Amino acid sequence: MPPKGKGKAGDATKGEKVFKNVCAVCHSFAAHGTGPSLAKVFGSTIASKEGFTYSKALSGKSSMKWTEANLGKYLKSPADFAPGNAMAFAGVPNPKERADLIAYLKEN
């Protein structure tokens, strides 16, 4: 199901390209790097990957899960979702690219 008001579900194949172009600099599915591993991130508790130290801003969201809605908000603007978070990334402004990226994260 796509995020509210965002239309069709994303395309995971296109989302893989977005991931490689935007996220893979700091994230992987194999291990932590500059950012935490994103393996099985969809549906997991926010700031819960063992072995990674999260910012206070993101740790403060640890009662929440990475749902489509939360991923959508975070990927649109990490600073708005968790003010003071450590991720130096402005976000993915294009709603279709965000939906595609979320579809890809759901599969991994």
Short mmCIF file of the C-alpha atoms (twelve columns), coordinates in Angstrom:
data_MODEL
# 
_entry.id   MODEL 
# 
loop_
_atom_site.group_PDB 
_atom_site.id 
_atom_site.type_symbol 
_atom_site.label_atom_id 
_atom_site.label_alt_id 
_atom_site.label_comp_id 
_atom_site.label_asym_id 
_atom_site.label_seq_id 
_atom_site.Cartn_x 
_atom_site.Cartn_y 
_atom_site.Cartn_z 
_atom_site.pdbx_PDB_model_num 
ATOM 1   C CA . MET A 1   0.000  0.000  0.000  1 
ATOM 2   C CA . PRO A 2   1.491  3.394  -0.977 1 
ATOM 3   C CA . PRO A 3   1.816  6.235  1.527  1 
ATOM 4   C CA . LYS A 4   -1.440 8.194  1.987  1 
ATOM 5   C CA . GLY A 5   -2.228 10.451 -0.893 1 
ATOM 6   C CA . LYS A 6   0.796  9.375  -2.915 1 
ATOM 7   C CA . GLY A 7   -0.877 7.293  -5.612 1 
ATOM 8   C CA . LYS A 8   0.427  3.988  -6.889 1 
ATOM 9   C CA . ALA A 9   2.823  1.714  -5.066 1 
ATOM 10  C CA . GLY A 10  6.466  2.099  -5.952 1 
ATOM 11  C CA . ASP A 11  8.567  0.049  -8.339 1 
ATOM 12  C CA . ALA A 12  11.327 -1.852 -6.511 1 
ATOM 13  C CA . THR A 13  13.478 -2.115 -9.646 1 
ATOM 14  C CA . LYS A 14  13.494 1.661  -9.994 1 
ATOM 15  C CA . GLY A 15  13.970 1.922  -6.236 1 
ATOM 16  C CA . GLU A 16  17.173 -0.103 -6.501 1 
ATOM 17  C CA . LYS A 17  18.566 2.574  -8.827 1 
ATOM 18  C CA . VAL A 18  17.568 5.319  -6.380 1 
ATOM 19  C CA . PHE A 19  19.226 3.364  -3.555 1 
ATOM 20  C CA . LYS A 20  22.458 2.940  -5.515 1 
ATOM 21  C CA . ASN A 21  22.528 6.623  -6.519 1 
ATOM 22  C CA . VAL A 22  21.470 8.166  -3.216 1 
ATOM 23  C CA . CYS A 23  21.771 5.770  -0.269 1 
ATOM 24  C CA . ALA A 24  24.600 3.345  -1.021 1 
ATOM 25  C CA . VAL A 25  27.254 5.966  -0.282 1 
ATOM 26  C CA . CYS A 26  26.530 5.451  3.442  1 
ATOM 27  C CA . HIS A 27  24.238 2.410  3.677  1 
ATOM 28  C CA . SER A 28  24.274 -1.235 2.624  1 
ATOM 29  C CA . PHE A 29  22.263 -4.336 3.378  1 
ATOM 30  C CA . ALA A 30  25.317 -6.336 4.464  1 
ATOM 31  C CA . ALA A 31  26.821 -4.314 7.322  1 
ATOM 32  C CA . HIS A 32  26.904 -0.979 9.100  1 
ATOM 33  C CA . GLY A 33  28.963 1.733  7.490  1 
ATOM 34  C CA . THR A 34  28.632 5.472  7.926  1 
ATOM 35  C CA . GLY A 35  24.940 4.674  8.337  1 
ATOM 36  C CA . PRO A 36  23.279 1.560  9.703  1 
ATOM 37  C CA . SER A 37  22.630 -1.543 7.637  1 
ATOM 38  C CA . LEU A 38  19.227 -1.275 5.995  1 
ATOM 39  C CA . ALA A 39  18.650 -5.030 5.792  1 
ATOM 40  C CA . LYS A 40  15.065 -5.797 6.775  1 
ATOM 41  C CA . VAL A 41  14.536 -2.179 7.813  1 
ATOM 42  C CA . PHE A 42  10.892 -2.128 6.635  1 
ATOM 43  C CA . GLY A 43  8.624  -2.911 9.584  1 
ATOM 44  C CA . SER A 44  11.474 -2.799 12.089 1 
ATOM 45  C CA . THR A 45  11.625 -0.525 15.108 1 
ATOM 46  C CA . ILE A 46  13.287 2.807  14.374 1 
ATOM 47  C CA . ALA A 47  16.886 3.106  15.657 1 
ATOM 48  C CA . SER A 48  17.036 -0.574 16.591 1 
ATOM 49  C CA . LYS A 49  19.857 -2.102 14.532 1 
ATOM 50  C CA . GLU A 50  22.212 -3.763 16.967 1 
ATOM 51  C CA . GLY A 51  25.797 -2.520 16.826 1 
ATOM 52  C CA . PHE A 52  25.012 0.943  15.465 1 
ATOM 53  C CA . THR A 53  24.981 4.142  17.546 1 
ATOM 54  C CA . TYR A 54  22.056 6.370  16.590 1 
ATOM 55  C CA . SER A 55  21.617 10.089 17.214 1 
ATOM 56  C CA . LYS A 56  19.442 11.165 20.136 1 
ATOM 57  C CA . ALA A 57  16.964 12.548 17.622 1 
ATOM 58  C CA . LEU A 58  16.444 9.193  15.927 1 
ATOM 59  C CA . SER A 59  16.701 7.202  19.167 1 
ATOM 60  C CA . GLY A 60  13.822 9.344  20.399 1 
ATOM 61  C CA . LYS A 61  11.648 7.705  17.730 1 
ATOM 62  C CA . SER A 62  12.416 4.168  18.949 1 
ATOM 63  C CA . SER A 63  8.802  3.552  19.973 1 
ATOM 64  C CA . MET A 64  7.858  3.776  16.284 1 
ATOM 65  C CA . LYS A 65  8.270  1.375  13.353 1 
ATOM 66  C CA . TRP A 66  9.591  1.967  9.840  1 
ATOM 67  C CA . THR A 67  6.198  1.865  8.106  1 
ATOM 68  C CA . GLU A 68  5.552  3.225  4.622  1 
ATOM 69  C CA . ALA A 69  4.286  6.455  6.161  1 
ATOM 70  C CA . ASN A 70  7.294  6.904  8.464  1 
ATOM 71  C CA . LEU A 71  9.797  5.981  5.757  1 
ATOM 72  C CA . GLY A 72  8.037  8.386  3.406  1 
ATOM 73  C CA . LYS A 73  8.277  11.247 5.905  1 
ATOM 74  C CA . TYR A 74  11.890 10.447 6.777  1 
ATOM 75  C CA . LEU A 75  13.040 10.058 3.191  1 
ATOM 76  C CA . LYS A 76  11.299 13.284 2.192  1 
ATOM 77  C CA . SER A 77  13.108 15.261 4.892  1 
ATOM 78  C CA . PRO A 78  15.181 13.545 7.586  1 
ATOM 79  C CA . ALA A 79  15.591 16.901 9.375  1 
ATOM 80  C CA . ASP A 80  11.828 17.416 9.595  1 
ATOM 81  C CA . PHE A 81  11.131 13.829 10.702 1 
ATOM 82  C CA . ALA A 82  13.823 13.791 13.403 1 
ATOM 83  C CA . PRO A 83  15.201 17.297 14.018 1 
ATOM 84  C CA . GLY A 84  18.835 17.063 15.084 1 
ATOM 85  C CA . ASN A 85  19.457 13.645 13.507 1 
ATOM 86  C CA . ALA A 86  22.985 12.896 12.334 1 
ATOM 87  C CA . MET A 87  22.192 11.991 8.723  1 
ATOM 88  C CA . ALA A 88  23.650 14.719 6.488  1 
ATOM 89  C CA . PHE A 89  21.119 14.217 3.715  1 
ATOM 90  C CA . ALA A 90  18.478 16.651 2.480  1 
ATOM 91  C CA . GLY A 91  16.019 13.943 1.424  1 
ATOM 92  C CA . VAL A 92  14.361 12.571 -1.691 1 
ATOM 93  C CA . PRO A 93  12.005 15.334 -2.860 1 
ATOM 94  C CA . ASN A 94  10.357 13.360 -5.681 1 
ATOM 95  C CA . PRO A 95  7.325  11.400 -4.357 1 
ATOM 96  C CA . LYS A 96  7.623  8.712  -7.075 1 
ATOM 97  C CA . GLU A 97  11.309 8.124  -6.295 1 
ATOM 98  C CA . ARG A 98  10.463 7.869  -2.570 1 
ATOM 99  C CA . ALA A 99  7.738  5.313  -3.317 1 
ATOM 100 C CA . ASP A 100 10.151 3.341  -5.509 1 
ATOM 101 C CA . LEU A 101 12.829 3.426  -2.811 1 
ATOM 102 C CA . ILE A 102 10.353 2.253  -0.163 1 
ATOM 103 C CA . ALA A 103 9.294  -0.622 -2.442 1 
ATOM 104 C CA . TYR A 104 12.944 -1.621 -2.746 1 
ATOM 105 C CA . LEU A 105 13.536 -1.413 1.012  1 
ATOM 106 C CA . LYS A 106 10.478 -3.607 1.595  1 
ATOM 107 C CA . GLU A 107 12.089 -6.347 -0.515 1 
ATOM 108 C CA . ASN A 108 15.407 -6.220 1.289  1 
# 
